[in-house]
Amino acid sequence: MNNDIALSRKQVLQLAELAAKFPDTEWFSLEIDSSSGIGTQICVKFDMFKSGPESGDTTVNITDYSTW
């Protein structure tokens, strides 16, 4: 199974900014939602208060709407 996620330069820079602002965070996961029918939304989930790849208590939407 092949799951490709295409990110714009803006989104990659936003990911780098999140990693820099939260240096104690070890895990970031991308959540893809294309249920709107217009375009794909991409959110980054990570932990600010717990640690581990499964919890994700914080979500930041990094959708680049200019590409729609």
Secondary structure by P-SEA (a helix, b strand, c coil): cbbbbbbcaaaaaaaaaaaaacccccbbbbbbbcccccbbbbbbbbbccccccccccbbbbbcccccc
